[in-house]
Amino acid sequence: MADWWDADGRRHRKQFSSASAAREHEHRQTAHAHAKRASREMKLATRTGGKPAATVVTDTVSIEPAKGKLGVMIPGMGAVATTFVAGVEAIRKGLAKPIGSLTQMGTVRLGKRTDGRSPKVKEFVPLAGLDDLVFTGWDIFEDNMYEAASNAGVLDQRMLDQLKPFLSSVTPRPAVFDHNYVKKIDGPNVKKGKSKMDLAEQLRQDIRDFKKKSGANRLITMWCGSTESYIEPTAAHQSLSSFEKALRENDEMIAPSMIYAYASLMEGVPFANGAPNLTVDLPVMLELSRRNDAPICGKDFKTGQTLMKTVLAPAFKARLLGLSGWYSTNILGNRDGEVLDDPGSFKTKEESKLGVLEHILQPTLYPELYGNMFHKVRINYYPPRGDNKEGWDNIDIFGWLGYPMQIKVDFLCRDSILAAPIVLDLVLFLDLAQRCTQLKGIGIQEWLSFYFKSPMTVPGLYPEHDLFIQLMKLKNTLRHLKGEELITHLGLEYYD
Ligand SMILES: NC(=O)c1ccc[n+]([C@@H]2O[C@H](COP(=O)([O-])OP(=O)(O)OC[C@H]3O[C@@H](n4cnc5c(N)ncnc54)[C@H](O)[C@@H]3O)[C@@H](O)[C@H]2O)c1
């Protein structure tokens, strides 16, 4: 299928017998549209000195402008979700700054270091503005966002009170919930249905209703719900037909988060997964995502301890320092901590956290350095701390001639304060992806690995965990989309 926009911003699709013929046609039409627009804009500029029109078209990529409202739909209106939504409103009102957000505060260097071109990310690519965001959510509890944010205890109550009218207006829709998947909590605000397919249909109706009522012309679903119990993919998850059959038959291997993902992707809505659940990390979801041009990404926000791990481990590998052990423990007292106190949910989180070192340190390539490392992760529920998690790391490394050394990291962090800017960036970048010819049909958005503990990749590819490689991947993707030169940091041209 070839898919392109013409010079007037109209979308076209045409069926071809082979993918290469479709691609060739798409490239030709896009280049044609580009040339036509460029000549039109040059004529206009000579006449009026005016700016080029909003749709960005490079040789092979075109990005629709971010026109109108962007609806953000959040299953799980707990600590992370409320800190994000309250934060966006506080920023819109000029009460606070979007610290930690790459889309709002970050820059992209373009061209040579001597060129002095470093626009802000949000000026470089066409992202939705914060004023255009509208919100809805689902939760098993009936609290509106003001009540939920007050209960979460992350943000100062004085700040929340200033945002009360807005936050109170965001009320949870009844959730699709299964206590077997989240054992530590239960709530009254839950949908009833004859089958899981029936529940999926109800969610699809919620999505359509929200779109209509809010006037949003684009949507995003952002999973901020609790961590579900650990499961492995089964035959039911391998294709759309087997998944739909399993939905109709109430297969117990279909978790609630998968029902939200299915409903969103069926409605052509991109889906990001902030928890370590499988959710969209399944062949069926990749199939649906590609079929409906609804990008997906996940999983598990990279916030505190793993952020530090993916900064330190690449440094050890870069200096060829060995690692004999890494013991990580956490205390936290929020609802997430309570949910993770259940062994099934903890196992899901543990899997997500453990993969990081193996992939960064590559023990098969460096057996003398990393072939025998002991890696342990613990999470302890400790109510007095609330959302203010403490993550300790004891790291045993060794250097020249095998001499041992130790590093201790004690990160007194705020879980949701670290997660909220990630949510904002993911919302805006996923929306960019759905407006971009080259990204919307590829399924997994690996360029967003930067934000995840356990980044999704196509089958057969290992995930990239190194934070700085992830950042380079993200920024080079943006440069690529805009037809700018990729930055390799080679730098020899300065010495010619
Ligand atoms: N805060 C962080 O730093 C961080 C980092 C990585 C991942 N995460 C993950 O993000 C998620 C949210 O974290 P949080 O601190 O906001 O947790 P939270 O417990 O405060 O909020 C989760 C909310 O999801 C709701 N929920 C559970 N199942 C649901 C369902 N099926 N449908 C709708 N709502 C449902 C719960 O009622 C709760 O209100 C968790 O899975 C957590 O593991 C958080």
The ligand as a Gaussian input file, in Angstrom:
#p B3LYP/6-31G(d) Opt

LIG

0 1
 N        6.300000       6.440000      39.053000
 C        7.285000       5.853000      38.483000
 O        8.395000       6.280000      38.617000
 C        7.037000       4.681000      37.603000
 C        8.118000       4.189000      36.886000
 C        7.921000       3.107000      36.039000
 C        6.679000       2.548000      35.927000
 N        5.656000       3.010000      36.659000
 C        4.388000       2.336000      36.528000
 O        3.380000       3.252000      36.225000
 C        2.148000       2.745000      36.735000
 C        1.457000       3.848000      37.523000
 O        2.218000       4.165000      38.664000
 P        1.552000       5.024000      39.831000
 O        2.635000       5.346000      40.789000
 O        0.744000       6.101000      39.248000
 O        0.591000       3.937000      40.494000
 P       -0.814000       4.191000      41.240000
 O       -1.076000       2.939000      42.001000
 O       -0.802000       5.477000      41.980000
 O       -1.839000       4.354000      40.045000
 C       -2.267000       3.286000      39.272000
 C       -3.759000       3.430000      39.099000
 O       -4.194000       2.442000      38.177000
 C       -5.482000       2.031000      38.583000
 N       -5.778000       0.780000      37.904000
 C       -5.300000      -0.451000      38.133000
 N       -5.787000      -1.325000      37.234000
 C       -6.579000      -0.608000      36.397000
 C       -7.346000      -0.933000      35.258000
 N       -7.385000      -2.186000      34.810000
 N       -8.020000       0.054000      34.634000
 C       -7.974000       1.330000      35.073000
 N       -7.270000       1.688000      36.168000
 C       -6.573000       0.739000      36.812000
 C       -5.390000       1.955000      40.090000
 O       -6.643000       2.003000      40.679000
 C       -4.551000       3.198000      40.382000
 O       -5.358000       4.336000      40.639000
 C        2.478000       1.511000      37.551000
 O        2.267000       0.354000      36.795000
 C        3.950000       1.683000      37.814000
 O        4.624000       0.455000      38.018000
 C        5.796000       4.078000      37.498000

